[in-house]
Amino acid sequence: MVIAVAMSGGVDSSTTAALLKSQGHEIFGITMDNHADWVSDIENARQVCDILGIKHYVMSARDEYKRCVMDVFAEYYANGMTPNPCALCNRDIKMNLLLKFALAHGADLMATGHYIRMNVDGDNVEMLEAANAHKDQSYFLSLVDRNNLKYVRFPLGEIEDKSITRKMAVEFGLPNFDKKDSQDICFIKHGNYKDFLHEFYSNMNLSVPGDIVLAGTKQILGKHNGIENYTIGQRRGVGVAYNEPLYVVDVERSNNQITVGSLEELRRNKFDLFATNWIMDCPDKFEAKVKLRSSAAKTSATVTKTATGATIELLEMSKTPVTPGQICAIYNENNAVIGGGIISKSTKLS
């Protein structure tokens, strides 16, 4: 069996490749060329492949990555939503285009350095949270088609601490054993997404001032400097003074208006999802646990499938903002991912 290893140049994917080779698997490395800032990462991956004595391929995906991830990222902000580009990349690029590239180059399976656990039985896929709760990435993979997931393996899912991965990298003689984890969106330079948006929107006439109004009263509290600079749930940098903390509760492109209010204005117990993805078979209505942020605790909910996606009804008001554009991952009682979807802005949240 031949396994292609998706290699980003980081310690996780490099250790995955070394581990699989040490187990006697026939492997080769593949790296995505998504944008110009990935040149050094591609070289890091190639260096590791040279050390391991395996072939290394580069898949050019700049056009697809721009269309599926970068353009969507910008369009979400333009329409008052907060995107999750990593989830979109996993769904459309890594576990789709890159997987097809791997299979076309002779692989039977593809492995990645993600921290999740997986059980595959024919067409049935069970994706479980990682043994390391702090590194678990199941939330970011909840949109991936199960027909693609059945061809992917995650050798690091049982590792309980990242320090173990780094120790393994040292033992395998990998030069990137101490490379820092990527914390920012990979196509955003220095973590400043506003510069990226301003450049993207230069021909869209979006960066123009407009009103900041108070929820309920519509009292004008100040002016904003472009709706793309604001996201629902934002507190810092809102730019108005008031007698209590204010959060962005709505971003309206149609009238170039930002609405602010109290934290209570953001708490919800019911909302809709679109672009839903079902990894496990499930009925039209069922009880589950949902996660609204990768780092948030799960909360109990009723999930109802709809013609356009799903409706989520929490058993209690959300403790964190329900933010359109973000991912809602759905889990069963065994911490397996049932599926996921994107929180919608097309309906009024209640």
Sequence and secondary structure as in RCSB ss.txt:
>XXXX:A:sequence
MVIAVAMSGGVDSSTTAALLKSQGHEIFGITMDNHADWVSDIENARQVCDILGIKHYVMSARDEYKRCVMDVFAE
YYANGMTPNPCALCNRDIKMNLLLKFALAHGADLMATGHYIRMNVDGDNVEMLEAANAHKDQSYFLSLVDRNNLK
YVRFPLGEIEDKSITRKMAVEFGLPNFDKKDSQDICFIKHGNYKDFLHEFYSNMNLSVPGDIVLAGTKQILGKHN
GIENYTIGQRRGVGVAYNEPLYVVDVERSNNQITVGSLEELRRNKFDLFATNWIMDCPDKFEAKVKLRSSAAKTS
ATVTKTATGATIELLEMSKTPVTPGQICAIYNENNAVIGGGIISKSTKLS
>XXXX:A:secstr
 EEEEE  SSHHHHHHHHHHHHTT EEEEEEEE SGGGHHHHHHHHHHHHHHT  EEEEE HHHHIIIIIHHHHH
HHHTT    HHHHHIIIIIIIIIHHHHHHTT SEEE    EEEEEETTEEEEEE SSTTT  TGGGTTS HHHHT
TEE TTTT   HHHHHHHHHHTT TTTT     S TTSGGG HHHHHHHHGGGTT    EEEEETTT  EEEEES
 GGG  TT  TT     SS  EEEEEETTTTEEEEE GGGG  SEEEEEEEEESS   SEEEEEEESSTTS  EE
EEEEE SSSEEEEESS  SS   TTSEEEEE TTSBEEEEEEE SSS   
